[in-house]
Amino acid sequence: MLNRSTIITFILLLATMAFFGIFDLWNERPHPLHVWRNADCLSITQNYYDEGMNFGEPAIHNYISDDDTSGKTAGEFPGWYYLIALLWKIFGVNEGLYRFAVGGFFVISLLVLQSAARRLIGDFWSVLLTVWLFVQPALVYYAFAFLSNVPALSFALLGLASFIRYAIHGSKKHLYWMSFFYALAGLFKVTALLTYCTIGALLLLEWVGVGLWPDRKLFRNHKRDLLVMAVALLPNFIWYTWAAWYNGIHGGKYTFNGLWPLWEADASYRAEVWQGIIEFVGPQIMSPVNWIIALVTTFLGIFFAKRIPKALWLAPIILFLGCLI
């Protein structure tokens, strides 16, 4: 049953969407920012719809494969594209339906996370932080678009909510749900596993004797929990291995995913990357005001560290280090 704070969160999210004009987007084509990647997502979906719904043959319209005779290529797990193609088979081809599915699922994941988080930080802060997360520029821009990053984040948020419930109640079913949701998150975008790795790091710290929460353990059975979390990563290894094989036999790759070591770049390129982070990426992740809020709350967290459970200040540090890596 929905609690009052979750209902308030939903109303505030609707008000925020109205403020940003999201309800006017349903029938618009992909927007200019990152338009080619949005078009790739739509292209794979359209190809599934047009070419017989063969899940094992993802393809784009651009003939970059098989000596420029096909568009067969793979990147992230195409489950979301296949699902939308199935919905198109039922309701007809409609890009607004795609937008609604992505955005609606994201809103649901936010509400589930808020409902779980309220048990840790209370109604007020859980509502405030949920809405604050939604209004960050990159999220509010892409939340009702076509990228698989948003479903990946949505599954990660559901996984995080399941972890909170597991830490509170200790029920194995929440551990299994957490691992299931994170497995899907990693399939849709492997960087969505950053919070999963953070949870794994907390597990290892508690296993070696670090007290993460006053008078209780977050993990009930460290060996079992680690095994369950590790097994959940197998679908990711299987898919990305298969995708590499698929791209290899067809000779095409539509994504730029890979390792780009900064230490192999010259000084001028490293300076260019840093400038891009400061001037381009940073303001998209959060507005300048929110960066200030984040820095102030970080400082307060350090200052009052002794009053805060270790898990709540170790987790952001681990996550930040993971982002740097």
C-alpha positions as a Markdown table, in Angstrom:
| # | Residue | x | y | z |
|---|---|---|---|---|
| 1 | Met | 0.0 | 0.0 | 0.0 |
| 2 | Leu | 1.3 | 3.4 | -0.9 |
| 3 | Asn | 2.4 | 5.6 | 2.0 |
| 4 | Arg | 1.7 | 9.3 | 2.1 |
| 5 | Ser | 5.3 | 10.4 | 1.4 |
| 6 | Thr | 5.4 | 8.3 | -1.8 |
| 7 | Ile | 2.2 | 9.9 | -3.0 |
| 8 | Ile | 3.6 | 13.3 | -2.2 |
| 9 | Thr | 6.8 | 12.4 | -4.2 |
| 10 | Phe | 4.7 | 11.3 | -7.2 |
| 11 | Ile | 2.8 | 14.6 | -7.1 |
| 12 | Leu | 6.0 | 16.6 | -6.9 |
| 13 | Leu | 7.5 | 14.6 | -9.8 |
| 14 | Leu | 4.4 | 15.3 | -11.9 |
| 15 | Ala | 4.7 | 19.0 | -11.1 |
| 16 | Thr | 8.4 | 19.0 | -12.0 |
| 17 | Met | 7.6 | 17.3 | -15.3 |
| 18 | Ala | 5.0 | 19.9 | -16.1 |
| 19 | Phe | 7.5 | 22.7 | -15.2 |
| 20 | Phe | 10.1 | 21.3 | -17.6 |
| 21 | Gly | 7.5 | 20.8 | -20.4 |
| 22 | Ile | 8.0 | 17.0 | -20.5 |
| 23 | Phe | 4.3 | 16.4 | -21.3 |
| 24 | Asp | 4.9 | 18.2 | -24.6 |
| 25 | Leu | 7.6 | 15.8 | -25.8 |
| 26 | Trp | 5.5 | 12.7 | -26.6 |
| 27 | Asn | 5.5 | 13.0 | -30.4 |
| 28 | Glu | 8.8 | 14.8 | -30.9 |
| 29 | Arg | 11.7 | 13.2 | -32.7 |
| 30 | Pro | 15.1 | 12.7 | -30.9 |
| 31 | His | 16.5 | 16.0 | -29.8 |
| 32 | Pro | 19.8 | 17.4 | -31.1 |
| 33 | Leu | 22.0 | 16.6 | -28.0 |
| 34 | His | 23.4 | 13.1 | -28.6 |
| 35 | Val | 20.9 | 12.6 | -31.3 |
| 36 | Trp | 22.9 | 9.9 | -33.2 |
| 37 | Arg | 22.8 | 7.7 | -30.1 |
| 38 | Asn | 19.1 | 8.2 | -29.6 |
| 39 | Ala | 18.6 | 7.3 | -33.3 |
| 40 | Asp | 20.7 | 4.1 | -32.8 |
| 41 | Cys | 18.3 | 2.9 | -30.1 |
| 42 | Leu | 15.3 | 3.7 | -32.3 |
| 43 | Ser | 17.0 | 2.0 | -35.3 |
| 44 | Ile | 17.6 | -1.3 | -33.5 |
| 45 | Thr | 14.0 | -1.2 | -32.3 |
| 46 | Gln | 12.6 | -0.5 | -35.7 |
| 47 | Asn | 14.8 | -3.3 | -37.2 |
| 48 | Tyr | 13.4 | -5.8 | -34.8 |
| 49 | Tyr | 9.9 | -4.7 | -35.7 |
| 50 | Asp | 10.5 | -4.8 | -39.4 |
| 51 | Glu | 12.8 | -7.8 | -39.8 |
| 52 | Gly | 10.9 | -10.6 | -38.0 |
| 53 | Met | 11.7 | -10.0 | -34.3 |
| 54 | Asn | 14.9 | -12.2 | -34.3 |
| 55 | Phe | 16.4 | -11.3 | -31.0 |
| 56 | Gly | 19.8 | -12.8 | -31.9 |
| 57 | Glu | 20.3 | -10.4 | -34.9 |
| 58 | Pro | 20.3 | -6.8 | -33.6 |
| 59 | Ala | 20.9 | -4.4 | -36.4 |
| 60 | Ile | 20.9 | -0.7 | -37.2 |
| 61 | His | 19.8 | 1.0 | -40.5 |
| 62 | Asn | 23.4 | 2.2 | -41.2 |
| 63 | Tyr | 25.2 | -0.5 | -43.2 |
| 64 | Ile | 28.5 | -0.6 | -41.4 |
| 65 | Ser | 28.8 | -4.4 | -41.3 |
| 66 | Asp | 29.5 | -7.4 | -43.6 |
| 67 | Asp | 31.4 | -5.2 | -46.1 |
| 68 | Asp | 28.8 | -2.5 | -46.0 |
| 69 | Thr | 25.9 | -4.9 | -46.9 |
| 70 | Ser | 24.2 | -5.1 | -43.5 |
| 71 | Gly | 23.7 | -3.2 | -40.2 |
| 72 | Lys | 24.2 | -6.2 | -37.9 |
| 73 | Thr | 25.9 | -5.0 | -34.8 |
| 74 | Ala | 25.6 | -5.2 | -31.0 |
| 75 | Gly | 26.5 | -3.1 | -28.0 |
| 76 | Glu | 24.4 | -3.1 | -24.8 |
| 77 | Phe | 21.9 | -5.9 | -24.3 |
| 78 | Pro | 19.0 | -5.1 | -26.6 |
| 79 | Gly | 16.2 | -6.4 | -24.3 |
| 80 | Trp | 14.7 | -2.9 | -24.0 |
| 81 | Tyr | 14.6 | -2.4 | -27.7 |
| 82 | Tyr | 13.0 | -5.8 | -28.2 |
| 83 | Leu | 10.3 | -5.0 | -25.6 |
| 84 | Ile | 9.4 | -1.8 | -27.3 |
| 85 | Ala | 9.2 | -3.5 | -30.6 |
| 86 | Leu | 6.8 | -6.0 | -29.1 |
| 87 | Leu | 4.7 | -3.1 | -27.8 |
| 88 | Trp | 4.7 | -1.6 | -31.3 |
| 89 | Lys | 3.4 | -4.9 | -32.6 |
| 90 | Ile | 0.5 | -4.6 | -30.3 |
| 91 | Phe | -0.2 | -0.8 | -30.3 |
| 92 | Gly | 1.5 | 0.3 | -33.6 |
| 93 | Val | 4.8 | 2.1 | -34.1 |
| 94 | Asn | 4.7 | 5.2 | -31.9 |
| 95 | Glu | 7.9 | 6.9 | -30.6 |
| 96 | Gly | 5.7 | 8.5 | -27.9 |
| 97 | Leu | 5.1 | 5.0 | -26.5 |
| 98 | Tyr | 8.9 | 4.5 | -26.3 |
| 99 | Arg | 9.3 | 7.8 | -24.4 |
| 100 | Phe | 6.5 | 6.9 | -22.1 |
| 101 | Ala | 7.9 | 3.4 | -21.3 |
| 102 | Val | 11.4 | 4.8 | -20.5 |
| 103 | Gly | 10.1 | 7.7 | -18.5 |
| 104 | Gly | 7.3 | 5.9 | -16.7 |
| 105 | Phe | 9.7 | 3.1 | -15.6 |
| 106 | Phe | 12.2 | 5.7 | -14.3 |
| 107 | Val | 9.5 | 7.4 | -12.3 |
| 108 | Ile | 8.4 | 4.1 | -10.8 |
| 109 | Ser | 12.0 | 3.2 | -9.8 |
| 110 | Leu | 12.3 | 6.6 | -8.1 |
| 111 | Leu | 9.1 | 6.0 | -6.1 |
| 112 | Val | 10.3 | 2.5 | -5.1 |
| 113 | Leu | 13.6 | 3.9 | -4.0 |
| 114 | Gln | 11.9 | 6.7 | -2.0 |
| 115 | Ser | 9.6 | 4.2 | -0.3 |
| 116 | Ala | 12.6 | 2.1 | 0.8 |
| 117 | Ala | 14.8 | 5.1 | 1.7 |
| 118 | Arg | 12.2 | 6.6 | 4.0 |
| 119 | Arg | 12.9 | 3.8 | 6.5 |
| 120 | Leu | 16.5 | 5.0 | 6.8 |
| 121 | Ile | 16.3 | 8.8 | 6.5 |
| 122 | Gly | 12.7 | 9.6 | 7.1 |
| 123 | Asp | 9.8 | 10.9 | 5.0 |
| 124 | Phe | 11.1 | 14.5 | 4.5 |
| 125 | Trp | 14.6 | 13.7 | 3.3 |
| 126 | Ser | 13.6 | 10.7 | 1.2 |
| 127 | Val | 11.1 | 12.9 | -0.7 |
| 128 | Leu | 13.5 | 15.8 | -1.1 |
| 129 | Leu | 16.4 | 13.7 | -2.3 |
| 130 | Thr | 14.2 | 11.8 | -4.8 |
| 131 | Val | 12.9 | 14.9 | -6.4 |
| 132 | Trp | 16.4 | 16.5 | -6.2 |
| 133 | Leu | 17.8 | 13.5 | -8.1 |
| 134 | Phe | 15.2 | 13.8 | -10.9 |
| 135 | Val | 15.8 | 17.4 | -11.6 |
| 136 | Gln | 19.5 | 17.1 | -12.5 |
| 137 | Pro | 20.0 | 18.3 | -16.1 |
| 138 | Ala | 21.1 | 15.1 | -17.8 |
| 139 | Leu | 18.4 | 13.0 | -16.1 |
| 140 | Val | 15.5 | 15.4 | -16.7 |
| 141 | Tyr | 16.7 | 15.7 | -20.4 |
| 142 | Tyr | 17.1 | 12.0 | -21.1 |
| 143 | Ala | 14.5 | 10.6 | -18.7 |
| 144 | Phe | 11.8 | 10.6 | -21.4 |
| 145 | Ala | 14.1 | 9.9 | -24.4 |
| 146 | Phe | 15.4 | 6.7 | -26.1 |
| 147 | Leu | 18.7 | 5.9 | -24.5 |
| 148 | Ser | 19.1 | 2.6 | -22.6 |
| 149 | Asn | 21.1 | 4.5 | -19.9 |
| 150 | Val | 17.8 | 5.4 | -18.3 |
| 151 | Pro | 16.3 | 1.9 | -18.0 |
| 152 | Ala | 19.8 | 0.8 | -16.8 |
| 153 | Leu | 19.7 | 3.5 | -14.0 |
| 154 | Ser | 16.1 | 2.5 | -13.2 |
| 155 | Phe | 17.0 | -1.1 | -12.6 |
| 156 | Ala | 20.0 | 0.1 | -10.5 |
| 157 | Leu | 17.7 | 2.2 | -8.4 |
| 158 | Leu | 15.4 | -0.8 | -7.9 |
| 159 | Gly | 18.4 | -2.8 | -7.0 |
| 160 | Leu | 19.5 | -0.2 | -4.4 |
| 161 | Ala | 16.0 | -0.1 | -3.0 |
| 162 | Ser | 16.1 | -3.9 | -2.6 |
| 163 | Phe | 19.5 | -3.7 | -0.9 |
| 164 | Ile | 18.1 | -1.2 | 1.6 |
| 165 | Arg | 15.2 | -3.5 | 2.4 |
| 166 | Tyr | 17.6 | -6.4 | 2.7 |
| 167 | Ala | 19.8 | -4.4 | 5.1 |
| 168 | Ile | 16.7 | -3.6 | 7.2 |
| 169 | His | 14.8 | -6.9 | 7.2 |
| 170 | Gly | 17.5 | -9.5 | 6.3 |
| 171 | Ser | 15.2 | -11.4 | 4.0 |
| 172 | Lys | 16.9 | -13.4 | 1.4 |
| 173 | Lys | 14.3 | -12.5 | -1.2 |
| 174 | His | 15.5 | -8.9 | -1.1 |
| 175 | Leu | 19.1 | -10.1 | -1.7 |
| 176 | Tyr | 17.9 | -12.1 | -4.7 |
| 177 | Trp | 15.9 | -9.2 | -6.1 |
| 178 | Met | 18.8 | -6.8 | -5.6 |
| 179 | Ser | 21.1 | -9.1 | -7.6 |
| 180 | Phe | 18.5 | -9.6 | -10.3 |
| 181 | Phe | 17.8 | -5.9 | -10.8 |
| 182 | Tyr | 21.5 | -5.1 | -10.9 |
| 183 | Ala | 22.1 | -7.9 | -13.4 |
| 184 | Leu | 19.6 | -6.2 | -15.7 |
| 185 | Ala | 21.1 | -2.8 | -15.0 |
| 186 | Gly | 24.6 | -4.0 | -16.1 |
| 187 | Leu | 23.2 | -5.6 | -19.2 |
| 188 | Phe | 21.6 | -2.4 | -20.4 |
| 189 | Lys | 24.7 | -0.2 | -19.4 |
| 190 | Val | 27.7 | -1.7 | -17.7 |
| 191 | Thr | 28.5 | 1.5 | -15.7 |
| 192 | Ala | 25.2 | 1.0 | -13.9 |
| 193 | Leu | 27.0 | -1.6 | -11.8 |
| 194 | Leu | 29.0 | 1.1 | -10.0 |
| 195 | Thr | 26.6 | 1.1 | -7.0 |
| 196 | Tyr | 26.5 | -2.8 | -7.1 |
| 197 | Cys | 30.3 | -2.8 | -6.8 |
| 198 | Thr | 30.0 | -0.3 | -4.0 |
| 199 | Ile | 27.7 | -2.7 | -2.1 |
| 200 | Gly | 30.1 | -5.5 | -2.8 |
| 201 | Ala | 32.9 | -3.4 | -1.3 |
| 202 | Leu | 30.8 | -2.7 | 1.8 |
| 203 | Leu | 30.2 | -6.5 | 2.1 |
| 204 | Leu | 33.9 | -7.2 | 2.0 |
| 205 | Leu | 34.6 | -4.5 | 4.6 |
| 206 | Glu | 32.0 | -5.8 | 7.0 |
| 207 | Trp | 33.3 | -9.4 | 6.4 |
| 208 | Val | 36.8 | -8.4 | 7.6 |
| 209 | Gly | 35.4 | -6.7 | 10.7 |
| 210 | Val | 34.5 | -3.1 | 9.9 |
| 211 | Gly | 31.3 | -2.1 | 11.7 |
| 212 | Leu | 29.1 | -0.4 | 9.1 |
| 213 | Trp | 26.0 | 0.1 | 11.2 |
| 214 | Pro | 25.5 | 0.5 | 14.9 |
| 215 | Asp | 24.6 | -2.7 | 16.8 |
| 216 | Arg | 23.8 | -4.7 | 13.6 |
| 217 | Lys | 25.2 | -6.2 | 10.4 |
| 218 | Leu | 24.0 | -5.1 | 7.0 |
| 219 | Phe | 24.8 | -8.6 | 5.5 |
| 220 | Arg | 23.5 | -11.7 | 7.2 |
| 221 | Asn | 25.7 | -14.3 | 5.5 |
| 222 | His | 28.8 | -12.9 | 3.9 |
| 223 | Lys | 29.9 | -16.0 | 1.9 |
| 224 | Arg | 26.4 | -16.6 | 0.6 |
| 225 | Asp | 25.7 | -13.0 | -0.2 |
| 226 | Leu | 29.0 | -12.6 | -2.1 |
| 227 | Leu | 28.3 | -15.8 | -4.1 |
| 228 | Val | 24.8 | -14.6 | -5.0 |
| 229 | Met | 26.2 | -11.2 | -6.1 |
| 230 | Ala | 29.0 | -12.8 | -8.1 |
| 231 | Val | 26.6 | -15.2 | -9.9 |
| 232 | Ala | 24.4 | -12.3 | -10.9 |
| 233 | Leu | 27.3 | -10.8 | -12.9 |
| 234 | Leu | 27.5 | -13.9 | -15.2 |
| 235 | Pro | 24.8 | -12.7 | -17.6 |
| 236 | Asn | 26.8 | -9.6 | -18.1 |
| 237 | Phe | 30.0 | -11.5 | -19.0 |
| 238 | Ile | 28.0 | -13.8 | -21.3 |
| 239 | Trp | 26.3 | -11.0 | -23.1 |
| 240 | Tyr | 29.3 | -8.8 | -23.7 |
| 241 | Thr | 31.4 | -11.8 | -24.8 |
| 242 | Trp | 28.7 | -12.7 | -27.3 |
| 243 | Ala | 28.4 | -9.1 | -28.5 |
| 244 | Ala | 32.1 | -9.0 | -29.1 |
| 245 | Trp | 31.8 | -12.2 | -31.1 |
| 246 | Tyr | 28.8 | -11.0 | -33.0 |
| 247 | Asn | 30.6 | -7.7 | -34.0 |
| 248 | Gly | 33.7 | -9.7 | -34.9 |
| 249 | Ile | 31.9 | -12.0 | -37.4 |
| 250 | His | 30.0 | -9.1 | -39.0 |
| 251 | Gly | 32.9 | -6.6 | -38.8 |
| 252 | Gly | 30.8 | -3.7 | -37.4 |
| 253 | Lys | 30.5 | -1.9 | -34.1 |
| 254 | Tyr | 28.2 | 1.0 | -33.6 |
| 255 | Thr | 29.3 | 2.1 | -30.1 |
| 256 | Phe | 32.6 | 3.5 | -28.9 |
| 257 | Asn | 32.7 | 1.5 | -25.7 |
| 258 | Gly | 36.1 | 0.4 | -24.7 |
| 259 | Leu | 39.1 | 1.4 | -22.5 |
| 260 | Trp | 40.7 | 4.8 | -23.2 |
| 261 | Pro | 43.5 | 5.1 | -20.7 |
| 262 | Leu | 44.2 | 8.7 | -19.7 |
| 263 | Trp | 47.9 | 7.8 | -19.1 |
| 264 | Glu | 48.3 | 6.9 | -22.7 |
| 265 | Ala | 47.2 | 10.4 | -23.8 |
| 266 | Asp | 49.5 | 13.4 | -24.2 |
| 267 | Ala | 49.4 | 16.4 | -22.0 |
| 268 | Ser | 47.3 | 18.5 | -24.4 |
| 269 | Tyr | 44.7 | 15.8 | -24.7 |
| 270 | Arg | 44.5 | 15.4 | -20.9 |
| 271 | Ala | 44.0 | 19.1 | -20.6 |
| 272 | Glu | 41.2 | 19.0 | -23.2 |
| 273 | Val | 39.5 | 16.2 | -21.3 |
| 274 | Trp | 39.7 | 18.1 | -18.0 |
| 275 | Gln | 38.3 | 21.3 | -19.7 |
| 276 | Gly | 35.4 | 19.2 | -21.2 |
| 277 | Ile | 34.6 | 17.8 | -17.7 |
| 278 | Ile | 34.5 | 21.3 | -16.2 |
| 279 | Glu | 32.7 | 23.2 | -19.0 |
| 280 | Phe | 30.5 | 20.5 | -20.6 |
| 281 | Val | 30.0 | 17.3 | -18.6 |
| 282 | Gly | 29.9 | 18.9 | -15.1 |
| 283 | Pro | 27.0 | 21.3 | -15.7 |
| 284 | Gln | 25.0 | 18.5 | -17.4 |
| 285 | Ile | 25.4 | 16.2 | -14.4 |
| 286 | Met | 24.3 | 18.9 | -11.9 |
| 287 | Ser | 23.7 | 22.6 | -12.0 |
| 288 | Pro | 26.3 | 24.9 | -10.3 |
| 289 | Val | 23.9 | 25.4 | -7.4 |
| 290 | Asn | 23.6 | 21.6 | -6.9 |
| 291 | Trp | 27.4 | 21.2 | -7.1 |
| 292 | Ile | 27.7 | 23.6 | -4.2 |
| 293 | Ile | 25.0 | 21.8 | -2.2 |
| 294 | Ala | 26.9 | 18.5 | -2.9 |
| 295 | Leu | 30.2 | 20.0 | -1.7 |
| 296 | Val | 28.6 | 21.5 | 1.4 |
| 297 | Thr | 26.8 | 18.2 | 2.4 |
| 298 | Thr | 30.1 | 16.3 | 1.8 |
| 299 | Phe | 31.9 | 18.7 | 4.1 |
| 300 | Leu | 29.2 | 18.3 | 6.8 |
| 301 | Gly | 29.4 | 14.5 | 6.4 |
| 302 | Ile | 33.1 | 14.6 | 7.1 |
| 303 | Phe | 32.7 | 17.0 | 10.0 |
| 304 | Phe | 30.0 | 14.9 | 11.6 |
| 305 | Ala | 31.4 | 11.5 | 10.5 |
| 306 | Lys | 31.4 | 10.1 | 14.1 |
| 307 | Arg | 27.6 | 10.7 | 14.3 |
| 308 | Ile | 26.9 | 8.9 | 11.0 |
| 309 | Pro | 26.9 | 5.2 | 10.4 |
| 310 | Lys | 30.0 | 4.2 | 8.6 |
| 311 | Ala | 28.1 | 2.7 | 5.7 |
| 312 | Leu | 26.5 | 6.1 | 4.9 |
| 313 | Trp | 29.9 | 7.9 | 4.5 |
| 314 | Leu | 32.0 | 5.0 | 3.2 |
| 315 | Ala | 29.6 | 4.3 | 0.4 |
| 316 | Pro | 29.9 | 7.7 | -1.3 |
| 317 | Ile | 33.7 | 7.5 | -1.0 |
| 318 | Ile | 33.8 | 4.1 | -2.6 |
| 319 | Leu | 31.4 | 5.2 | -5.3 |
| 320 | Phe | 33.4 | 8.3 | -6.1 |
| 321 | Leu | 36.6 | 6.2 | -6.4 |
| 322 | Gly | 34.8 | 3.8 | -8.7 |
| 323 | Cys | 33.7 | 6.8 | -10.9 |
| 324 | Leu | 37.4 | 8.0 | -11.0 |
| 325 | Ile | 38.5 | 4.5 | -12.0 |
